[in-house]
Amino acid sequence: MSLADLRVLLVEDHGFQRRLGLRLLGDLGLTHLHEAADGFQALDLLRSLPEAPDVVLVDLDMPGMDGVEFIGIVAQDRLAHSIAVVSAMEPALLHTVQVMAKASGLRVLGCIEKPLTPGKLTTVLSLYESGPGPTAMPNDIEVSLEQAREALSRGDITAHFQPQAEFGNGKIVGVEALARWRLDDGRMVPPAVFVPLMEAGGLVDELTSLMLVQACAWSKRWQARSLDLRVSVNVSAQNLTGPEVADRYEAVLREHGVSPEKIVLEITESSVMSDTARGLGMLARLRLKGFGLSVDDFGTGYSSLSQLSQIPFTELKIDRGFVSGAPTQPRKRAMIETSLDLARKLDLCVVAEGVETVDEWQLLAQLGCDFAQGYLISAPVPGEELPDAIQRWRQTHH
């Protein structure tokens, strides 16, 4: 899809600004344009359109229904594929609105500071196609707990692997194992749908064990091809119960001939700890056996510092929400700098998630981050395709 093919809705209460915006969009070659003078009119229009627009450009400061309330309804009712905020408000507010929109399931292309110019519009609108593509809303596919149980037993859920590259030399040093579920009709069930379902239904331990087994099996195959990689596996806080967990994980590795030093267990920051004493004891035993421990999505939870002070982590993963757009957003850059400074003082290596642009790579390299993970390097791929993905990365000239 070219820029001219995008379907765009401009929501702006100021008549002159709205006409100017439409004229600039038209000058860029866009013909599928809609306009609305306020949030109420925009919602009525969106609900009447036969197809949701690709991008909604929305002003925040509007009478009656402000842009924040409007964005919330667009996300809840899935009325657009993506949004971009148009505003002259302070950066802190714009950042908050973007985080809220992403948390609601909307793809956010970024902010356009007023006054509008062709360059600003082109930069933001071109992001619609440059990223990995708009993801399906969580409710697009509904599955039951019984379907999830059957998928596990039938082998429909498999591990894909996303490479992690060293900033210093670009070398691929590790991968993260990510669960992928393809239905019989070819559709993919988003992890945001099936992982919470499995956690609620008591299947998450089985899912984690499956990912660990597949990670070990592929690790041995890659070693046979001279690919010596560490593998990260996501672990839910629900897995960290019972004294036998550490022994069970160690037994899986022993069976496949994989050293615990090659496996990093990623624990989402916001999920730790429901049972502090038991959870800390389990993590201590895993670390004692040689497993690496990573705090995932760092900065998105509410107890970052206490978590880091209590748990024997070896790695910190900066959440993609801070990486995306960081080269042009000072607040995100400040969060990354603070995280890196803290990691250095605690002797933790740092992986930045969601690295999708050369500018993001260059910024993180300049700030001294250790490793990058994201679509700039490679999308998650099946185990058999990983060597080719690594080769493509080696041959890339960005």
Residue pairs with C-beta under 8 A, 6 or more apart in sequence:
1 54
1 128
1 129
2 29
3 28
3 29
3 30
3 122
3 125
3 126
3 129
4 28
4 29
4 30
4 31
5 32
6 30
6 32
6 54
6 55
6 125
6 128
7 32
7 34
7 51
7 53
7 54
7 55
8 25
8 30
8 32
8 33
8 34
8 53
8 54
8 55
8 56
8 57
8 125
9 33
9 34
9 35
9 36
9 42
9 45
9 46
9 53
9 55
9 56
9 57
9 80
10 18
10 21
10 22
10 25
10 33
10 34
10 35
10 36
10 57
11 35
11 36
11 38
11 39
11 42
11 56
11 57
11 58
11 59
11 62
11 67
11 70
12 18
12 21
12 35
12 37
12 57
12 59
12 62
12 86
13 37
13 38
13 59
13 62
13 63
14 59
15 37
17 59
17 114
17 116
18 35
18 37
20 116
21 57
21 86
21 116
22 33
22 35
24 116
24 117
24 118
24 121
25 33
25 121
26 33
27 118
28 118
28 121
28 122
28 125
32 53
34 45
34 49
34 53
36 42
36 45
38 62
38 63
38 64
38 65
39 62
39 64
39 65
39 66
39 67
39 69
39 70
39 73
40 64
40 65
42 56
42 58
42 70
43 70
43 73
43 74
43 79
46 52
46 53
46 56
46 74
46 79
46 80
47 77
47 79
52 78
52 79
52 80
52 81
53 80
53 81
54 80
54 81
54 82
54 128
55 80
55 81
55 82
55 83
55 84
55 109
55 125
55 128
56 74
56 79
56 80
56 82
56 83
56 84
57 83
57 84
57 86
57 112
58 67
58 70
58 71
58 83
58 84
58 85
58 86
59 67
59 86
59 87
60 66
60 67
60 68
60 85
60 86
60 87
60 89
60 93
60 94
60 97
61 67
61 87
61 89
62 70
67 85
67 87
67 97
68 97
68 100
71 83
71 85
71 97
71 100
71 101
71 104
71 106
72 100
72 104
73 79
74 80
74 83
74 106
75 101
75 104
75 105
75 106
76 104
78 105
78 137
78 139
80 106
81 107
81 128
81 134
82 106
82 107
82 108
82 109
82 128
82 134
83 101
83 106
83 107
83 108
83 109
84 108
84 109
84 110
84 111
84 112
84 124
84 125
85 94
85 97
85 98
85 108
85 110
85 111
85 112
86 111
86 112
86 114
86 116
87 93
87 94
87 111
87 112
87 113
87 114
88 113
88 114
91 329
91 330
91 331
92 331
94 111
95 329
95 331
95 332
98 108
98 110
98 111
99 321
101 108
102 108
102 321
105 137
105 138
107 131
107 134
107 135
109 124
109 125
109 127
109 128
110 124
110 127
110 325
111 124
112 120
112 121
112 124
113 120
128 134
130 356
130 357
131 356
131 375
132 356
132 375
132 379
135 190
136 188
136 190
138 190
138 192
138 193
140 190
141 183
141 187
141 189
141 190
141 193
142 193
143 189
143 193
143 194
143 197
145 197
145 198
145 200
145 201
145 203
148 194
148 197
148 198
148 201
148 203
149 201
149 203
150 156
151 157
151 181
151 194
152 203
152 206
152 207
152 210
156 181
156 182
156 183
157 179
157 180
157 181
157 194
157 207
157 210
158 179
158 180
158 214
158 382
159 177
159 178
159 179
159 180
159 210
159 211
159 214
159 215
159 218
159 383
160 177
160 178
160 179
160 180
160 380
160 381
160 382
160 383
161 175
161 176
161 177
161 178
161 218
161 231
161 380
161 381
161 382
161 383
161 386
162 175
162 176
162 178
162 373
162 374
162 377
162 378
162 379
162 380
162 381
163 172
163 174
163 175
163 373
163 377
163 378
163 386
163 389
163 390
163 393
164 172
164 173
164 174
164 175
164 176
164 232
164 351
164 371
164 372
164 373
164 377
165 171
165 172
165 173
165 371
165 372
165 373
165 377
165 393
166 172
166 173
166 370
166 371
167 361
167 364
167 365
167 369
167 370
167 371
167 372
170 393
170 394
172 229
172 377
172 390
172 393
173 229
173 230
173 371
174 229
174 230
174 231
174 232
174 264
174 371
175 229
175 230
175 231
175 232
175 386
176 231
176 232
176 233
176 234
176 266
176 373
176 380
177 211
177 214
177 215
177 231
177 232
177 233
177 234
178 191
178 234
178 380
179 191
179 194
179 195
179 207
179 210
179 211
179 234
180 188
180 191
180 380
181 188
181 189
181 191
181 194
182 188
182 189
183 189
195 204
195 207
197 203
198 204
198 206
198 207
199 236
199 238
204 236
204 238
204 239
205 236
205 238
205 239
208 233
208 234
208 235
208 236
208 239
209 248
209 252
211 233
211 234
212 233
212 249
212 252
212 253
212 263
213 252
213 256
214 383
215 231
215 233
215 263
216 231
216 252
216 253
216 255
216 256
216 258
216 263
217 256
217 383
218 231
218 383
218 386
219 229
219 231
219 256
219 258
219 262
220 256
220 257
220 258
221 383
222 228
222 229
222 383
222 386
222 387
225 387
227 386
227 387
227 390
229 262
230 261
230 262
230 263
230 264
230 292
231 262
231 263
231 264
232 263
232 264
232 265
232 266
232 292
232 294
233 263
233 264
233 265
233 266
234 265
234 266
234 268
234 296
235 265
235 266
235 267
236 268
236 271
237 267
237 268
237 271
237 272
237 273
237 274
237 279
239 245
240 267
240 272
240 273
240 278
240 279
240 282
240 283
241 275
241 278
241 282
243 281
243 282
243 285
245 282
245 286
246 282
246 285
246 286
246 288
246 289
249 265
249 286
249 289
249 291
250 260
250 289
253 259
253 260
253 263
259 290
260 289
260 290
260 291
261 290
261 292
263 291
263 292
264 291
264 292
264 293
264 294
264 314
264 315
265 286
265 291
265 292
265 293
265 294
266 294
266 295
266 296
266 317
267 283
267 293
267 294
267 295
267 296
267 311
268 296
268 297
268 301
269 295
269 296
269 297
269 298
269 299
269 300
269 301
269 303
269 304
269 307
270 297
270 300
270 301
270 302
272 279
272 307
272 311
273 279
273 280
276 310
280 310
280 311
283 293
283 311
283 312
284 312
286 293
287 293
287 312
287 314
292 314
292 315
293 311
293 312
293 313
293 314
293 315
294 313
294 314
294 315
294 316
294 317
294 351
295 307
295 308
295 311
295 313
295 315
295 316
295 317
296 317
297 317
297 319
297 353
298 304
298 316
298 317
298 318
298 319
298 339
299 318
299 319
299 321
299 322
299 335
299 339
300 319
300 321
301 307
308 316
308 342
308 346
308 348
313 346
313 348
314 348
314 349
315 348
315 349
315 350
315 351
316 339
316 342
316 343
316 348
316 349
316 350
316 351
317 350
317 351
317 352
317 353
318 336
318 339
318 350
318 351
318 352
318 353
318 369
319 353
319 354
320 353
320 354
320 374
321 354
322 332
322 335
322 336
322 339
323 332
323 336
323 352
323 353
323 354
323 355
323 360
323 364
323 374
324 332
324 354
324 356
324 360
325 332
326 332
326 333
326 336
326 360
326 363
326 364
327 333
327 357
327 359
327 360
327 362
327 363
333 363
333 367
336 352
336 363
336 364
336 367
336 369
337 367
339 350
340 350
340 367
340 368
340 369
343 349
343 350
344 368
349 370
349 371
350 369
350 370
350 371
351 369
351 370
351 371
351 372
351 373
352 360
352 364
352 369
352 371
352 372
352 373
352 374
353 373
353 374
354 373
354 374
355 361
355 364
355 372
355 373
355 374
355 375
355 376
355 377
356 374
356 375
356 376
357 376
358 376
358 398
360 374
360 376
361 372
361 376
361 398
364 372
376 398
377 393
378 389
378 390
378 392
378 393
381 388
381 389
